[in-house]
Amino acid sequence: MPNTLCGMHRQVVRARETGVKGRVPLWRWALWWLILAFALVLFYVLLTPVWMGLRALAWLADFRARRRPGYRPPVTPS
């Protein structure tokens, strides 16, 4: 190995050569769990009600359209 490699790069090269990986720092675990918690809140708490509201509006629009005279369904059953 050339002496111009930085310390972190040397560790990576050494880990690849020996097949031994170092420990994951605690701050990376904390960051991982923080991002995961944020994603769960975003998708399950915020976006699910938005999606359900859009589906309810679509159902209501379809229901109102079926009550009009001359309604033709967009898809005909075969």
Residue frames as a rotation matrix with the C-alpha (Angstrom) as fourth column:
MET 1
0.579 0.815 0.000 0.00
0.815 -0.579 0.000 0.00
0.000 0.000 -1.000 0.00
PRO 2
-0.148 -0.627 0.765 1.30
0.495 -0.717 -0.492 3.47
0.856 0.306 0.416 -0.77
ASN 3
-0.585 -0.174 -0.792 1.97
0.807 -0.226 -0.546 5.76
-0.084 -0.958 0.273 2.17
THR 4
-0.963 0.195 0.187 -0.24
-0.138 -0.950 0.279 8.48
0.233 0.243 0.942 0.66
LEU 5
-0.235 0.936 -0.262 -3.48
0.401 0.339 0.851 6.79
0.886 0.095 -0.455 1.71
CYS 6
-0.245 0.229 0.942 -5.47
-0.750 -0.661 -0.035 8.50
0.614 -0.715 0.333 4.43
GLY 7
-0.839 -0.171 0.516 -6.27
-0.518 0.536 -0.667 6.65
-0.163 -0.827 -0.538 7.65
MET 8
0.062 0.954 0.294 -9.88
-0.619 0.268 -0.739 5.87
-0.783 -0.136 0.607 6.80
HIS 9
0.547 0.098 -0.832 -8.98
-0.809 0.316 -0.495 4.52
0.214 0.944 0.252 3.38
ARG 10
-0.559 -0.804 -0.205 -6.31
-0.673 0.584 -0.455 2.29
0.485 -0.117 -0.867 4.94
GLN 11
-0.607 0.402 0.686 -8.92
-0.501 0.476 -0.722 0.85
-0.617 -0.782 -0.088 7.30
VAL 12
0.494 0.836 -0.237 -11.27
-0.697 0.218 -0.684 0.13
-0.520 0.503 0.690 4.40
VAL 13
0.240 -0.493 -0.836 -8.53
-0.784 0.410 -0.466 -1.54
0.572 0.768 -0.288 2.37
ARG 14
-0.791 -0.561 0.245 -7.40
-0.585 0.573 -0.574 -3.58
0.181 -0.597 -0.782 5.39
ALA 15
-0.235 0.791 0.566 -10.99
-0.568 0.361 -0.740 -4.66
-0.789 -0.495 0.364 6.12
ARG 16
0.653 0.468 -0.595 -11.44
-0.750 0.291 -0.594 -5.79
-0.105 0.834 0.541 2.53
GLU 17
-0.147 -0.801 -0.580 -8.19
-0.735 0.481 -0.478 -7.73
0.662 0.356 -0.659 2.58
THR 18
-0.932 -0.280 0.232 -8.91
-0.358 0.599 -0.716 -9.51
0.062 -0.750 -0.659 5.87
GLY 19
-0.421 0.854 -0.306 -12.70
0.211 0.421 0.882 -9.79
0.882 0.307 -0.358 5.51
VAL 20
-0.316 0.282 -0.906 -13.20
0.948 0.050 -0.315 -8.34
-0.044 -0.958 -0.283 9.02
LYS 21
0.024 0.410 0.912 -15.46
0.367 -0.852 0.373 -5.34
0.930 0.326 -0.171 9.37
GLY 22
-0.928 -0.370 0.051 -15.28
0.123 -0.431 -0.894 -2.83
0.352 -0.823 0.446 12.18
ARG 23
-0.421 0.790 -0.445 -18.06
0.816 0.116 -0.567 -1.88
-0.397 -0.602 -0.693 14.54
VAL 24
-0.036 0.516 0.856 -20.77
0.660 -0.630 0.408 0.55
0.750 0.580 -0.318 13.46
PRO 25
-0.927 -0.350 0.134 -20.47
0.151 -0.677 -0.721 3.80
0.343 -0.648 0.680 15.41
LEU 26
-0.517 0.747 -0.418 -23.28
0.735 0.137 -0.664 4.61
-0.439 -0.650 -0.620 17.84
TRP 27
-0.442 0.359 -0.822 -24.11
-0.287 -0.925 -0.250 7.88
-0.850 0.125 0.512 16.09
ARG 28
-0.825 0.158 -0.542 -24.87
-0.522 0.155 0.839 5.97
0.216 0.975 -0.045 12.87
TRP 29
-0.713 0.612 -0.341 -27.29
0.650 0.760 0.005 3.69
0.262 -0.218 -0.940 14.72
ALA 30
-0.395 0.565 -0.724 -28.98
0.459 -0.562 -0.688 6.73
-0.796 -0.604 -0.037 16.28
LEU 31
-0.610 0.133 -0.781 -29.25
-0.611 -0.706 0.357 8.41
-0.504 0.695 0.512 12.88
TRP 32
-0.906 0.265 -0.331 -30.66
-0.059 0.695 0.717 5.22
0.420 0.669 -0.614 11.33
TRP 33
-0.533 0.737 -0.417 -33.39
0.845 0.430 -0.319 4.88
-0.055 -0.522 -0.851 13.97
LEU 34
-0.419 0.348 -0.839 -34.23
0.081 -0.906 -0.416 8.59
-0.904 -0.242 0.351 13.76
ILE 35
-0.744 0.116 -0.658 -34.68
-0.659 -0.290 0.694 8.42
-0.111 0.950 0.293 9.99
LEU 36
-0.836 0.444 -0.324 -36.71
0.299 0.862 0.410 5.22
0.461 0.246 -0.853 10.29
ALA 37
-0.452 0.684 -0.573 -39.02
0.730 -0.085 -0.678 6.76
-0.512 -0.724 -0.461 12.90
PHE 38
-0.493 0.237 -0.837 -39.51
-0.368 -0.929 -0.046 9.85
-0.788 0.286 0.545 10.73
ALA 39
-0.854 0.142 -0.500 -40.34
-0.455 0.259 0.852 7.69
0.251 0.955 -0.157 7.69
LEU 40
-0.724 0.616 -0.310 -42.88
0.663 0.746 -0.065 5.64
0.192 -0.253 -0.948 9.65
VAL 41
-0.321 0.603 -0.730 -44.62
0.410 -0.606 -0.682 8.77
-0.854 -0.518 -0.053 10.90
LEU 42
-0.637 0.033 -0.771 -44.59
-0.577 -0.684 0.447 10.30
-0.512 0.729 0.454 7.43
PHE 43
-0.829 0.256 -0.496 -46.06
-0.329 0.494 0.805 7.31
0.451 0.831 -0.325 5.61
TYR 44
-0.596 0.612 -0.520 -48.41
0.665 0.739 0.107 5.79
0.449 -0.282 -0.848 8.18
VAL 45
-0.304 0.488 -0.818 -49.61
0.739 -0.422 -0.526 8.87
-0.602 -0.764 -0.232 10.05
LEU 46
-0.359 0.114 -0.926 -49.57
-0.260 -0.965 -0.018 11.61
-0.896 0.234 0.376 7.42
LEU 47
-0.762 -0.046 -0.646 -49.86
-0.643 -0.066 0.763 10.01
-0.077 0.997 0.021 3.99
THR 48
-0.879 0.477 0.001 -52.34
0.475 0.877 0.075 7.21
0.034 0.067 -0.997 4.76
PRO 49
-0.130 0.890 -0.438 -55.18
0.521 -0.314 -0.794 9.62
-0.844 -0.331 -0.423 5.67
VAL 50
-0.296 -0.021 -0.955 -54.43
-0.635 -0.743 0.213 11.66
-0.714 0.669 0.206 2.55
TRP 51
-0.950 -0.083 -0.302 -54.63
-0.286 0.619 0.731 8.52
0.126 0.781 -0.612 0.40
MET 52
-0.643 0.763 -0.060 -57.88
0.725 0.582 -0.368 7.42
-0.246 -0.280 -0.928 2.10
GLY 53
-0.098 0.592 -0.800 -59.35
0.063 -0.799 -0.599 10.89
-0.993 -0.109 0.041 1.57
LEU 54
-0.567 -0.157 -0.808 -58.50
-0.751 -0.305 0.586 10.80
-0.338 0.939 0.055 -2.12
ARG 55
-0.962 0.252 -0.108 -60.10
0.186 0.891 0.415 7.36
0.201 0.379 -0.903 -2.46
ALA 56
-0.368 0.871 -0.325 -63.23
0.664 0.002 -0.747 8.62
-0.650 -0.491 -0.579 -0.67
LEU 57
-0.165 0.274 -0.947 -63.46
-0.438 -0.881 -0.179 11.59
-0.884 0.385 0.266 -3.05
ALA 58
-0.833 -0.169 -0.527 -63.07
-0.552 0.317 0.771 9.28
0.037 0.933 -0.357 -6.05
TRP 59
-0.809 0.587 -0.043 -65.77
0.586 0.799 -0.135 6.98
-0.045 -0.134 -0.990 -4.70
LEU 60
-0.169 0.764 -0.622 -68.09
0.349 -0.544 -0.763 9.95
-0.922 -0.346 -0.174 -4.12
ALA 61
-0.406 -0.020 -0.914 -67.48
-0.714 -0.618 0.330 11.29
-0.571 0.786 0.236 -7.64
ASP 62
-0.952 0.057 -0.299 -68.24
-0.159 0.745 0.648 7.88
0.260 0.665 -0.700 -9.12
PHE 63
-0.611 0.769 -0.189 -71.35
0.698 0.410 -0.588 7.51
-0.375 -0.491 -0.786 -6.97
ARG 64
-0.109 0.567 -0.816 -72.67
-0.083 -0.823 -0.561 10.90
-0.991 0.007 0.137 -8.08
ALA 65
-0.641 -0.185 -0.744 -71.86
-0.726 -0.169 0.667 10.17
-0.249 0.968 -0.026 -11.73
ARG 66
-0.958 0.285 -0.007 -73.84
0.273 0.923 0.272 6.90
0.084 0.258 -0.962 -11.62
ARG 67
-0.323 0.888 -0.329 -76.94
0.585 -0.086 -0.807 8.77
-0.744 -0.453 -0.491 -10.51
ARG 68
-0.400 0.140 -0.906 -76.92
-0.538 -0.836 0.108 11.05
-0.742 0.531 0.409 -13.57
PRO 69
0.674 0.653 0.346 -79.07
-0.044 0.503 -0.863 10.10
-0.737 0.566 0.368 -16.56
GLY 70
0.930 -0.268 -0.251 -77.11
-0.254 0.024 -0.967 8.74
0.265 0.963 -0.046 -19.50
TYR 71
0.324 -0.844 0.427 -74.22
-0.804 -0.008 0.595 7.48
-0.498 -0.536 -0.681 -17.39
ARG 72
0.804 -0.209 -0.556 -71.84
-0.241 0.741 -0.627 5.19
0.543 0.638 0.546 -19.28
PRO 73
0.845 -0.521 0.123 -69.38
0.034 0.282 0.959 3.23
-0.534 -0.805 0.256 -17.13
PRO 74
0.341 -0.793 -0.504 -65.71
-0.890 -0.445 0.098 3.77
-0.302 0.416 -0.858 -18.05
VAL 75
-0.818 -0.564 -0.115 -65.11
-0.574 0.787 0.228 0.01
-0.038 0.252 -0.967 -18.15
THR 76
0.258 0.936 -0.240 -67.69
-0.932 0.307 0.194 -2.39
0.255 0.174 0.951 -19.45
PRO 77
-0.073 -0.257 0.964 -67.80
-0.602 0.782 0.163 -5.86
-0.795 -0.568 -0.212 -17.86
SER 78
-0.239 -0.078 -0.968 -67.03
-0.935 0.288 0.208 -8.62
0.263 0.954 -0.142 -20.34
